[in-house]
Amino acid sequence: MRRFLRPGHDPARERLKRDLFQFNKTVEHGFPHQPSALGYSPSLRILAIGTRSGAVKLYGAPGVEFMGLHRENNAVVQIYFLPGQCQLVTLLDDNSLHLWSLKVRGGVSELQEDESFTLRGPPGAAPSATQITVVLPHSSRELLYLGTESGTVFVVQLPAFRTLGDRTIGSDAVLQGLPEDARHRRVFEMVEALQEHPRDPNQVLIGYSRGLIVVWDLRGSCVLGHFLSSQQLENVCWQRDGHLIVSCHSDGSYCQWPVSSDTQHSEPLHNCVPYGPFPCKAITKIFWLITKQGLPFTIFQGGMPRASYGDRHCISVVHDGQQTAFDFTSRVIDFTVLAEADPASAPDPWPVPQPLMTPTPWWCWPRRS
């Protein structure tokens, strides 16, 4: 043992240490370490979790688990499934996109990385011009819409990750479709939300951080309608029939905006601060789900009073006049709602989503230190 106690660098000693104490990871199972992103496919009922070390884990039926590892040791910040396919796109903190697929090799299914892509701007452009903030996989399964910090939405074709410059949605094009009173306000900044119309693939909702929400027509390249909030936008949710948009904001409020053929509404249909009237934390994510009884479930993250609950990490559920907050001991990174039926095949209206009845089945998970 004295050989290991001598100071200084000894090549023979290092070789002996490697021979005696070599460690090889053979299998990994269970919840991943340091989770950083969450994705869910309602049609496939597969959950994906990304980590800060660049790992991606897929969970299906009990006992079904796949794992992939990025070549780069960067954190996974966002995960999106391509609609109806065993493919997903991951966004890393170095602003790179990666396409993954479940493939069969030697009779065994494996999660493999197919392509990688980094969005490039014109020469001399600022880094924010191509810094991706949100990704929308289109239902055509051939396009990705990339929202950026500059307010521009780029379009990328799959699976080759080819940028379609003629389909780019720039701030100037959106500005042309706004009325005069909205043009004079600083309505742009970064793109906070991208949502496809639930029943019309030719319409996309674009939400900007300054509070502007526009319905963009992909076929005509024009603005079909806009909504303008006085508060900073955090996220949006489109009702399944496409007749209502719910937005959440930095002041702890959420608003309901009716969508019609004349979508020019300066005031929301309903504006609510669930934990007001005192200053509240931002609501960073929201779901608005119709039930069979017609009474919606509103599920959101954040929104607690700053003074008394500023250090709490909560997800709240509002239904039939009752409001319940689930308090977590550490920060909630992301959450999703697992409904009993496939939204694409469920009859109108939706059945009651059973996982919302108790906090146990929720996929809400805190960051581990």
BATOR-498072 format. One line per field, with one value per residue (C-alpha): x, y, z; residue number from 1. Coordinates in Angstrom, 3 decimals, always signed. Layout:
N
px [X:...]
py [Y:...]
pz [Z:...]
pos [NUM:...]
//
This chain:
369
px [+0.000:+2.978:+3.074:-0.163:+1.052:+4.115:+3.634:+4.018:+2.971:+4.012:+2.927:+3.275:+1.117:-1.584:-1.644:-1.965:-4.816:-6.698:-6.221:-7.354:-10.145:-11.600:-15.321:-17.658:-21.343:-23.300:-26.932:-29.007:-32.579:-35.122:-35.513:-32.596:-30.214:-30.468:-33.575:-33.846:-36.602:-39.853:-41.733:-44.859:-46.558:-50.335:-50.778:-47.924:-48.260:-44.490:-42.774:-39.303:-37.001:-33.770:-30.945:-28.239:-25.612:-27.170:-29.041:-32.556:-34.737:-38.039:-40.692:-43.658:-45.614:-44.292:-40.856:-40.406:-37.444:-34.972:-31.963:-29.918:-26.921:-25.948:-22.436:-22.109:-22.090:-24.736:-27.962:-31.258:-33.527:-36.570:-38.037:-40.715:-42.269:-43.121:-46.900:-47.793:-44.217:-41.582:-39.317:-38.454:-36.447:-34.254:-32.929:-29.649:-28.333:-25.772:-28.718:-28.381:-31.297:-31.127:-33.485:-33.947:-35.726:-36.611:-35.094:-34.728:-31.172:-30.402:-33.903:-33.574:-35.139:-32.730:-33.007:-30.635:-29.683:-30.302:-29.396:-28.159:-28.587:-27.580:-29.597:-27.377:-28.225:-27.016:-23.401:-22.987:-26.302:-26.515:-26.506:-30.096:-31.246:-30.949:-31.189:-34.087:-36.665:-39.490:-40.046:-43.281:-43.321:-46.013:-48.680:-47.426:-44.450:-42.165:-41.632:-40.285:-41.156:-38.414:-39.175:-36.160:-35.132:-35.235:-38.951:-38.376:-39.898:-37.732:-39.017:-36.879:-37.670:-37.284:-35.501:-32.615:-32.885:-32.968:-33.899:-36.729:-35.917:-39.005:-41.292:-39.606:-42.070:-40.315:-41.369:-41.829:-44.324:-46.337:-46.215:-47.853:-50.961:-51.455:-53.580:-51.939:-52.437:-50.612:-47.736:-46.593:-46.180:-43.132:-45.098:-42.214:-39.154:-38.641:-41.105:-42.486:-45.059:-45.896:-49.110:-50.754:-54.513:-56.134:-58.222:-56.597:-52.930:-52.708:-52.983:-50.296:-50.480:-47.380:-46.941:-44.372:-42.935:-44.317:-47.877:-48.779:-50.462:-51.156:-52.916:-50.780:-52.070:-49.372:-50.998:-51.574:-48.621:-50.758:-52.178:-55.712:-56.135:-54.284:-54.650:-52.725:-52.132:-50.690:-48.603:-45.581:-46.546:-45.261:-47.202:-50.435:-52.856:-55.318:-58.660:-59.234:-62.015:-59.950:-62.560:-60.632:-57.045:-55.779:-52.638:-50.649:-48.554:-45.737:-48.025:-49.679:-52.741:-54.273:-56.624:-59.182:-59.397:-62.295:-61.276:-63.688:-63.649:-63.091:-60.233:-59.454:-59.918:-58.250:-59.754:-59.833:-63.086:-61.968:-58.976:-58.157:-55.435:-56.072:-54.012:-54.400:-54.969:-51.478:-48.396:-47.939:-45.273:-45.506:-47.665:-45.182:-47.372:-51.094:-53.523:-57.222:-59.104:-62.780:-64.498:-67.512:-69.602:-68.611:-66.757:-63.111:-59.992:-57.472:-54.009:-51.115:-47.630:-46.721:-48.914:-48.486:-48.385:-44.838:-44.914:-46.086:-45.410:-42.581:-40.319:-42.949:-43.091:-46.711:-49.006:-52.658:-55.855:-59.103:-62.362:-66.002:-65.207:-62.643:-58.967:-56.243:-52.499:-49.988:-46.860:-43.494:-40.359:-38.086:-38.396:-40.729:-38.930:-41.902:-45.175:-47.741:-51.228:-51.942:-55.549:-57.341:-58.208:-56.281:-57.243:-57.160:-59.818:-61.864:-65.379:-66.340:-66.182:-63.171:-63.691:-62.614:-58.797:-58.423:-54.778:-55.983:-58.033:-55.087:-51.507:-50.071:-50.242:-48.905:-45.618:-44.395:-40.845:-38.375:-34.769:-32.315:-29.150]
py [+0.000:+2.347:+2.544:+4.555:+6.940:+8.331:+11.957:+13.095:+11.627:+8.033:+6.440:+2.935:+3.908:+5.317:+2.147:+0.024:+2.181:+1.759:-2.004:-2.370:+0.195:+0.311:+1.089:+0.386:+1.326:-1.674:-0.696:+2.283:+2.038:+4.289:+8.021:+9.964:+12.157:+15.954:+16.158:+19.338:+18.871:+16.978:+15.855:+13.749:+12.167:+11.776:+9.519:+7.159:+7.610:+7.902:+10.216:+11.641:+13.162:+15.002:+15.667:+18.271:+15.754:+15.323:+12.054:+11.344:+8.641:+7.350:+5.676:+3.754:+0.863:-0.681:-2.107:-0.220:+2.138:+3.511:+5.761:+7.894:+10.135:+13.206:+13.379:+16.791:+17.060:+19.818:+20.129:+19.250:+22.283:+21.263:+18.028:+17.748:+14.641:+14.676:+14.137:+10.461:+9.259:+7.535:+10.521:+13.430:+16.612:+17.864:+21.372:+21.716:+24.731:+25.299:+26.117:+22.874:+20.678:+16.889:+14.399:+11.016:+7.857:+4.472:+1.915:-1.860:-3.174:-6.855:-7.549:-4.963:-1.488:+1.358:+5.120:+6.620:+10.138:+10.664:+14.281:+17.412:+21.022:+24.508:+27.479:+29.982:+33.624:+36.006:+37.224:+39.865:+39.085:+39.252:+35.932:+36.596:+36.471:+32.695:+31.865:+29.376:+29.919:+27.567:+24.806:+23.748:+20.391:+20.811:+18.148:+17.604:+15.841:+17.578:+21.031:+22.589:+26.179:+27.773:+30.878:+33.007:+35.787:+38.304:+37.675:+35.847:+32.416:+30.219:+27.168:+24.033:+21.000:+17.502:+15.139:+16.940:+20.089:+22.351:+25.978:+27.304:+30.989:+31.853:+30.713:+32.701:+34.745:+38.005:+40.802:+43.177:+40.849:+40.525:+44.290:+44.874:+42.995:+44.979:+48.129:+51.516:+51.664:+48.360:+49.228:+52.137:+49.917:+47.779:+44.597:+42.374:+40.934:+37.192:+34.495:+32.885:+30.502:+28.679:+26.676:+25.063:+25.461:+22.274:+21.782:+23.876:+23.105:+26.294:+28.508:+29.016:+31.076:+33.151:+34.708:+37.432:+38.326:+41.889:+40.540:+40.362:+37.183:+36.784:+34.095:+33.644:+32.136:+29.880:+29.632:+33.348:+34.570:+37.127:+37.958:+36.642:+38.227:+39.532:+39.912:+42.451:+42.125:+44.764:+42.180:+40.169:+36.874:+33.596:+30.896:+30.106:+27.210:+26.712:+25.100:+21.871:+23.232:+26.326:+28.805:+29.983:+30.920:+31.036:+33.046:+33.292:+36.274:+37.519:+39.205:+35.912:+36.315:+34.361:+35.619:+34.007:+35.325:+34.327:+33.330:+34.156:+35.274:+38.815:+38.173:+41.757:+41.923:+44.599:+43.237:+39.595:+37.746:+36.891:+38.084:+36.360:+36.641:+33.431:+34.409:+38.199:+41.038:+41.327:+40.964:+37.372:+35.305:+34.579:+31.762:+30.020:+27.281:+26.624:+23.937:+24.563:+21.274:+20.711:+17.845:+15.703:+17.691:+20.941:+22.356:+22.958:+22.097:+24.935:+23.719:+26.137:+26.444:+29.415:+32.410:+32.338:+35.560:+36.902:+38.145:+34.980:+32.209:+33.593:+30.655:+27.970:+25.759:+25.023:+23.667:+24.666:+23.040:+24.997:+23.122:+23.855:+26.788:+24.831:+25.764:+23.442:+24.112:+21.242:+22.378:+20.801:+20.889:+21.943:+23.726:+22.202:+22.185:+21.234:+19.333:+17.819:+16.350:+12.723:+12.266:+8.933:+9.089:+10.046:+13.675:+12.950:+10.226:+11.342:+12.575:+16.135:+17.102:+15.546:+13.011:+14.042:+13.638:+11.189:+12.029:+15.417:+13.940:+13.328:+14.545:+11.019:+10.251:+13.640:+13.843:+16.773:+16.406:+18.638:+19.341:+17.208:+18.695]
pz [+0.000:+0.410:-3.382:-3.320:-0.634:-2.421:-3.516:-7.111:-10.459:-11.073:-14.410:-12.996:-10.064:-12.367:-14.462:-11.349:-10.063:-13.344:-13.250:-9.655:-9.493:-13.001:-13.075:-15.998:-16.057:-17.295:-16.772:-15.670:-14.415:-12.760:-12.463:-14.020:-12.081:-12.484:-14.734:-16.778:-19.411:-19.917:-23.031:-23.543:-26.550:-25.963:-28.995:-28.098:-24.328:-23.975:-21.509:-22.170:-19.546:-20.356:-17.927:-17.388:-18.488:-21.948:-21.361:-22.680:-21.131:-22.526:-20.387:-21.783:-20.309:-17.075:-17.770:-21.059:-20.808:-23.344:-22.924:-25.303:-24.710:-26.714:-28.035:-26.409:-22.644:-22.608:-20.682:-22.370:-22.010:-24.118:-25.565:-28.279:-29.839:-33.534:-33.823:-34.170:-34.639:-32.521:-33.053:-30.817:-31.028:-28.191:-27.677:-25.769:-23.904:-26.675:-29.020:-31.005:-32.119:-32.241:-33.892:-32.172:-33.355:-31.932:-34.311:-34.317:-34.596:-34.219:-32.964:-30.187:-30.149:-29.494:-29.131:-31.701:-32.699:-36.429:-37.098:-35.342:-36.344:-35.243:-36.505:-38.328:-38.925:-41.609:-41.387:-38.698:-36.985:-33.201:-31.300:-30.157:-33.783:-33.780:-30.069:-29.955:-27.218:-28.270:-30.845:-32.576:-34.416:-37.092:-37.554:-41.116:-39.467:-41.945:-40.426:-37.267:-36.325:-34.224:-32.164:-31.256:-28.886:-31.737:-32.369:-35.666:-36.328:-38.557:-40.432:-40.721:-42.858:-41.443:-41.373:-43.104:-40.944:-43.987:-43.280:-45.478:-45.767:-47.821:-44.968:-42.199:-40.117:-39.306:-36.994:-39.927:-41.613:-38.395:-37.869:-41.240:-40.106:-36.888:-36.533:-36.058:-32.290:-31.805:-34.125:-31.966:-28.901:-28.236:-28.792:-29.881:-28.106:-27.875:-28.921:-25.769:-27.255:-30.487:-30.777:-33.797:-34.197:-32.824:-35.977:-38.689:-39.474:-41.555:-38.470:-35.843:-32.676:-31.897:-28.459:-27.780:-24.391:-24.462:-24.368:-28.061:-29.332:-33.051:-35.095:-38.212:-41.442:-42.899:-46.311:-46.856:-44.753:-42.939:-39.517:-39.007:-35.596:-32.596:-28.826:-26.793:-23.067:-20.775:-18.898:-19.946:-21.552:-20.110:-21.985:-23.837:-24.172:-27.034:-26.218:-28.120:-30.352:-31.181:-29.890:-26.833:-26.010:-22.424:-21.702:-18.465:-17.412:-15.216:-12.668:-11.644:-13.867:-16.710:-19.424:-21.710:-25.262:-27.561:-31.089:-33.897:-37.520:-36.244:-33.840:-32.850:-29.092:-27.029:-23.802:-22.647:-22.100:-18.572:-16.532:-13.254:-10.603:-8.620:-5.576:-5.792:-5.205:-3.702:-5.971:-7.143:-8.833:-12.546:-13.884:-16.155:-17.650:-17.903:-19.098:-19.736:-20.229:-20.979:-19.170:-19.996:-17.526:-19.241:-16.231:-17.212:-15.286:-15.060:-14.063:-13.742:-12.286:-10.075:-9.337:-5.543:-3.441:-3.306:+0.275:+2.046:-0.481:-2.588:-1.731:-2.431:-5.528:-6.313:-9.014:-8.672:-9.921:-10.303:-10.983:-10.243:-7.952:-5.925:-5.973:-4.683:-4.540:-4.443:-2.585:-3.492:-1.395:-4.283:-7.606:-10.188:-13.537:-15.700:-15.603:-17.937:-17.673:-18.567:-19.679:-19.758:-23.464:-26.561:-27.341:-31.088:-30.862:-27.865:-28.676:-27.839:-25.095:-23.387:-20.619:-17.152:-16.982:-14.113:-13.253:-12.029:-9.203:-6.885:-6.908:-6.918:-10.684:-11.753:-13.600:-11.539:-10.382:-8.502:-9.354:-7.447:-6.109]
pos [1:2:3:4:5:6:7:8:9:10:11:12:13:14:15:16:17:18:19:20:21:22:23:24:25:26:27:28:29:30:31:32:33:34:35:36:37:38:39:40:41:42:43:44:45:46:47:48:49:50:51:52:53:54:55:56:57:58:59:60:61:62:63:64:65:66:67:68:69:70:71:72:73:74:75:76:77:78:79:80:81:82:83:84:85:86:87:88:89:90:91:92:93:94:95:96:97:98:99:100:101:102:103:104:105:106:107:108:109:110:111:112:113:114:115:116:117:118:119:120:121:122:123:124:125:126:127:128:129:130:131:132:133:134:135:136:137:138:139:140:141:142:143:144:145:146:147:148:149:150:151:152:153:154:155:156:157:158:159:160:161:162:163:164:165:166:167:168:169:170:171:172:173:174:175:176:177:178:179:180:181:182:183:184:185:186:187:188:189:190:191:192:193:194:195:196:197:198:199:200:201:202:203:204:205:206:207:208:209:210:211:212:213:214:215:216:217:218:219:220:221:222:223:224:225:226:227:228:229:230:231:232:233:234:235:236:237:238:239:240:241:242:243:244:245:246:247:248:249:250:251:252:253:254:255:256:257:258:259:260:261:262:263:264:265:266:267:268:269:270:271:272:273:274:275:276:277:278:279:280:281:282:283:284:285:286:287:288:289:290:291:292:293:294:295:296:297:298:299:300:301:302:303:304:305:306:307:308:309:310:311:312:313:314:315:316:317:318:319:320:321:322:323:324:325:326:327:328:329:330:331:332:333:334:335:336:337:338:339:340:341:342:343:344:345:346:347:348:349:350:351:352:353:354:355:356:357:358:359:360:361:362:363:364:365:366:367:368:369]
//
